[in-house]
Amino acid sequence: MQLELRHLQAVCRIAEAGSLGGAARRLGVSQPALSAQLRRIEQVTGGELFVRGRGGVEPTALGQFVLAKARRVLSEMDALGAEARAIGTGSPLRLGCILLVLLDGLLAETDLSMSGQEITVDLEHSVTALARMLGTGQYDAIVYGEVNDHEVRLPAGALARTLIPKEPFCIRLSAKHPLADRDRIDLADLAAEAWMTPVEDDDGGPEALVEACAKAGFTPSLRYRITDRMMQYDLIAAGRAISLSQPTAPQVAGTVMRPLTGTPIAGRIRLAWNRSAVSAGQADLLFRAAARAYLANVDNNRFHREWWDAHPDLQISPGGEPSAAGTPTP
C-alpha cells in the first residue's frame, strides 16, 4: 500500500480530535474502519503513530514526524487547488450566506474589491446546511451567525475568521407599543407578547431566546415563523408580534428598535472558507469587504453606535484589521 492524501488526512484528524472515535465522527466513518486504516498506515510508516493515554491518544515520536510532513503536504495541496482556481478563468467563487443585515452591502463591496472575480451568492435559512454545503464543495465560502454559546461545526478543510465577536440583539416592536418610549427594555416585560420565531433555527437563536426568557420567568409564545421581512415588519407595525433583531437592522416605518437590559442574547458573525478552493488573498478580500459592509450599518441605530464605541476591543477597522478574534482558525 502507498500513502495517499486521504491517509494523511486521517492521521491529522486523529491528532486533532485526540481520539479515534472523535476522528471517525469528523471523517464520517466508523471507528473500527478508522482503526483498521490506521494499522495499515502504520505498516507503511514502520511503527506506531499514536499511543493511548488517559486523555485519549497521543502521537509518538514517529507520529509527530509523520504529522509534520502530512500537514505540510496537505497545506501545499490546499494552496495548489486554491491558487489554480484563482488563476483559472470561468470559475466563479461561490458564496453562501444566511440573511444578515450586512448582506446587501457585502454584495456591493465584493463587486468593488474583487473586480475581475465572478462571485455567485445564494441565500440559505439553515446554518447547518451552509456548513454541509461548504464541506461538499457546493460553496467555496460562507458568511453565517452564531448566537450566545452556540458553535457551528465546520467541515474538515475549512478555515474561519470571526468578523464580529459580539453584537447585542435588540427587540423590534410597534411604534405604538406601550414600551416603545423606553430607551431600554427588560425582557420580563415582554412575557405576554407574541414572538416571531428566528428564521434560522440552527444557529442557537431559538434556544438562546427560550433560555433568556426562562431566566426572566416566562416561556415565549413563538407564534410566527415568516421568512418574508416585509411581512414581518407589517405584523410588528400592527402590534401583532415582536421580534429579535440585529442591532444594525434598518429603521422601518411603524416600528422601533430597543436594546434589552443586560444583553441576554448576543450574536457573532463569521466567515469560513474551503482552503482548497479559496486562496488566502481571496479570503482576506472577502473578510475586508464584509467588515466594510458591517461598519456601514453601525449608525443605523443610535444605541448600537453607543455600544460599539464603548467596546473598542471588539471592533474592526474599515480595512478589515480585526481584534485578536479575527485570526483564522481551523
C-alpha positions in Angstrom: 0.0 0.0 0.0 1.2 3.5 -0.8 0.2 6.5 1.3 -2.4 8.7 -0.2 -3.8 12.1 0.8 -6.8 10.5 2.5 -4.3 8.6 4.7 -2.6 11.8 5.7 -5.9 13.5 6.4 -6.9 10.6 8.6 -3.7 10.9 10.7 -4.2 14.6 11.1 -7.9 14.2 12.1 -6.9 11.6 14.8 -4.3 14.1 16.2 -6.8 17.0 16.1 -9.6 15.0 17.7 -7.4 13.3 20.3 -9.3 10.1 19.9 -10.2 7.5 17.2 -13.9 7.9 18.0 -13.8 11.7 17.6 -11.8 11.5 14.4 -14.1 8.9 13.0 -17.1 11.2 13.5 -15.3 14.0 11.8 -14.4 11.8 8.8 -17.8 10.2 8.6 -16.6 6.7 9.0 -16.9 4.0 11.7 -14.3 3.7 14.5 -13.4 0.1 13.5 -12.9 1.2 9.9 -10.6 4.0 11.0 -8.7 1.7 13.4 -8.1 -0.7 10.6 -6.9 2.1 8.3 -4.6 3.4 10.9 -3.0 -0.1 11.3 -2.4 -0.1 7.5 -0.8 3.3 7.6 1.4 2.3 10.5 2.6 -0.7 8.4 3.7 1.7 5.7 5.4 4.1 8.1 7.1 1.4 10.1 5.7 1.9 13.6 3.0 3.1 15.9 1.9 6.7 15.3 -0.3 7.0 18.4 -0.4 5.6 21.9 -3.4 5.5 24.2 -3.3 7.7 27.3 -5.7 8.8 30.0 -7.0 11.7 27.9 -7.2 9.9 24.6 -4.5 9.2 22.0 -1.1 11.0 21.8 1.3 10.9 18.9 4.5 9.0 19.3 7.9 10.5 18.2 7.3 8.8 14.8 3.7 10.2 14.8 5.0 13.7 15.4 7.3 13.3 12.4 4.6 12.0 10.1 2.1 14.6 11.3 4.6 17.4 10.5 5.1 16.1 7.0 1.4 15.3 6.5 0.4 18.9 7.5 2.9 20.4 5.1 1.8 18.2 2.2 -1.9 18.9 2.8 -1.3 22.6 3.1 0.6 22.6 -0.2 -2.2 20.7 -1.9 -4.8 23.1 -0.5 -2.8 26.0 -1.7 -2.3 24.4 -5.2 -6.1 24.0 -5.6 -7.0 27.5 -4.4 -4.3 29.3 -6.4 -5.1 27.3 -9.5 -8.8 28.1 -9.1 -8.0 31.8 -8.6 -5.9 31.9 -11.8 -8.2 29.9 -13.9 -11.0 31.6 -15.8 -14.6 30.7 -15.8 -14.7 29.5 -12.2 -16.8 31.8 -10.1 -16.3 32.0 -6.3 -19.5 30.5 -4.7 -20.6 32.3 -1.6 -23.4 31.1 0.7 -25.0 33.3 3.4 -27.8 33.5 5.9 -29.9 36.6 5.9 -27.7 39.1 7.7 -28.0 42.8 7.7 -24.6 43.2 6.0 -25.6 41.1 3.0 -26.6 43.9 0.7 -23.5 45.9 1.4 -21.4 42.8 1.1 -22.5 42.2 -2.4 -21.6 45.8 -3.4 -18.3 45.6 -1.6 -17.2 42.3 -3.2 -18.0 43.8 -6.6 -15.6 46.6 -5.8 -12.8 44.8 -4.0 -12.8 41.6 -6.1 -13.2 43.1 -9.6 -12.4 40.5 -12.2 -13.5 37.7 -9.9 -17.0 36.5 -10.7 -19.0 35.7 -7.5 -22.3 33.9 -7.2 -24.3 34.3 -4.0 -27.0 32.1 -2.6 -29.1 32.7 0.5 -29.9 29.8 2.9 -32.1 29.7 6.0 -30.0 26.9 7.7 -26.5 27.4 9.1 -26.1 23.7 9.2 -26.9 23.4 5.5 -24.4 26.2 4.8 -21.6 24.3 6.6 -22.6 21.0 5.0 -22.6 22.6 1.5 -19.2 24.1 2.2 -17.9 20.6 3.0 -19.3 19.1 -0.2 -17.9 21.9 -2.4 -21.2 23.5 -3.3 -19.9 26.7 -1.6 -16.4 28.0 -1.5 -17.1 30.4 1.4 -19.9 31.1 3.7 -21.0 34.0 6.0 -23.0 33.0 9.0 -24.0 33.9 12.5 -23.9 32.1 15.9 -25.9 33.1 18.9 -24.7 33.1 22.5 -22.6 29.9 23.2 -23.6 28.0 20.1 -20.8 27.0 17.8 -21.3 25.8 14.2 -19.4 22.7 13.4 -17.3 23.3 10.2 -16.2 20.6 7.8 -12.6 19.4 7.6 -10.5 21.6 5.3 -12.3 24.8 6.3 -10.8 27.9 7.9 -12.8 30.6 9.7 -12.4 34.1 10.9 -14.6 35.9 13.3 -15.8 39.2 11.8 -17.9 40.4 14.8 -17.1 38.7 18.1 -20.2 40.1 19.8 -23.3 42.2 18.9 -26.2 42.7 21.3 -29.5 41.6 19.9 -32.4 44.0 20.4 -36.2 44.0 20.1 -38.2 45.3 17.2 -41.8 46.3 18.2 -44.6 48.5 17.1 -44.0 52.3 17.4 -47.4 52.3 19.2 -46.4 49.7 21.7 -46.6 50.9 25.4 -42.9 50.2 25.8 -41.8 52.0 22.6 -40.9 55.2 24.5 -38.4 53.4 26.7 -34.6 53.6 26.0 -34.1 50.1 27.1 -36.5 47.2 27.7 -36.4 44.4 30.4 -37.1 41.0 28.8 -39.5 40.2 31.6 -41.8 43.0 30.4 -42.3 41.1 27.2 -43.8 38.0 28.7 -47.3 38.5 27.2 -46.1 39.2 23.7 -46.4 37.0 20.5 -42.9 36.5 19.1 -41.5 36.0 15.6 -39.5 32.7 15.7 -36.0 33.3 14.4 -35.8 32.2 10.8 -32.5 30.4 11.2 -33.4 27.6 13.7 -29.9 26.1 13.9 -27.6 29.0 14.8 -28.5 28.9 18.5 -31.0 31.7 18.2 -34.3 29.9 19.2 -32.5 28.2 22.1 -31.0 31.4 23.3 -34.3 33.2 23.2 -36.1 30.4 25.1 -33.3 30.2 27.7 -33.2 34.0 28.2 -37.0 34.2 28.6 -36.9 31.3 31.1 -34.4 33.2 33.2 -36.8 36.2 33.0 -39.6 34.0 34.3 -41.7 33.1 31.3 -41.9 30.9 28.1 -42.2 33.0 24.9 -45.1 32.5 22.6 -43.4 31.7 19.3 -46.4 32.3 17.1 -44.9 33.3 13.7 -42.1 31.9 11.6 -42.1 34.1 8.5 -39.1 34.5 6.1 -40.5 37.5 4.2 -39.1 40.5 6.0 -41.7 43.0 4.8 -44.5 40.7 6.1 -42.6 40.5 9.4 -42.4 44.3 9.6 -46.1 44.7 8.8 -47.2 42.4 11.6 -44.9 44.1 14.0 -46.1 47.6 13.0 -49.7 46.4 13.5 -48.8 45.4 17.1 -49.4 41.7 16.4 -45.8 40.5 17.1 -42.3 41.5 18.3 -39.0 40.0 17.2 -35.4 39.8 18.0 -33.2 41.8 15.7 -29.6 42.5 14.9 -28.7 46.0 16.2 -27.6 47.1 12.7 -31.0 46.5 11.2 -32.6 49.4 9.4 -35.3 51.7 10.7 -38.8 50.7 9.4 -41.8 52.9 9.4 -44.3 52.0 12.2 -41.7 50.1 14.2 -38.9 50.9 16.7 -35.9 49.0 17.9 -34.8 49.0 21.5 -31.9 47.2 23.3 -32.5 44.7 26.1 -31.3 45.3 29.6 -28.3 43.2 30.4 -27.7 42.0 26.8 -29.1 38.5 27.5 -28.8 37.5 23.8 -25.8 38.3 21.6 -24.5 37.1 18.2 -21.3 36.6 16.4 -20.7 36.9 12.6 -18.1 34.6 11.0 -16.6 34.0 7.6 -15.5 30.4 6.7 -14.0 29.1 3.5 -12.7 26.0 1.9 -8.9 26.4 1.9 -8.6 24.1 -1.2 -10.9 26.5 -3.2 -10.2 29.9 -1.8 -6.7 31.4 -1.6 -5.5 33.3 1.5 -5.7 36.5 -0.6 -9.3 35.9 -1.7 -10.3 35.1 1.9 -8.7 38.4 3.1 -10.6 40.4 0.4 -13.9 38.7 1.4 -13.2 39.5 5.1 -12.4 43.1 4.4 -15.5 43.5 2.2 -17.7 42.1 5.0 -16.0 44.4 7.5 -16.8 47.5 5.4 -20.4 46.2 4.9 -20.9 45.8 8.6 -19.5 49.2 9.5 -21.8 50.9 7.0 -24.7 49.9 9.2 -23.3 50.7 12.7 -25.1 54.0 12.7 -28.5 52.7 11.7 -29.4 52.8 15.4 -28.0 55.3 18.0 -27.9 52.7 20.8 -25.7 50.4 18.8 -23.3 53.2 17.9 -23.0 53.9 21.7 -22.5 50.3 22.4 -19.9 49.9 19.6 -17.9 52.9 20.8 -17.9 51.5 24.3 -16.4 48.2 23.2 -13.2 49.0 21.2 -11.8 45.5 21.9 -14.5 44.0 19.7 -14.2 46.4 16.7 -12.8 46.0 13.2 -11.4 48.8 11.1 -12.7 49.7 7.6 -9.6 47.9 6.2 -10.7 44.7 7.9 -8.0 44.7 10.6 -9.7 42.9 13.5 -9.1 42.3 17.1 -7.5 39.0 18.1 -10.8 37.3 17.4 -10.3 37.8 13.7 -7.3 35.4 13.5 -8.1 32.5 11.1 -8.9 29.2 12.9 -9.3 25.7 11.5 
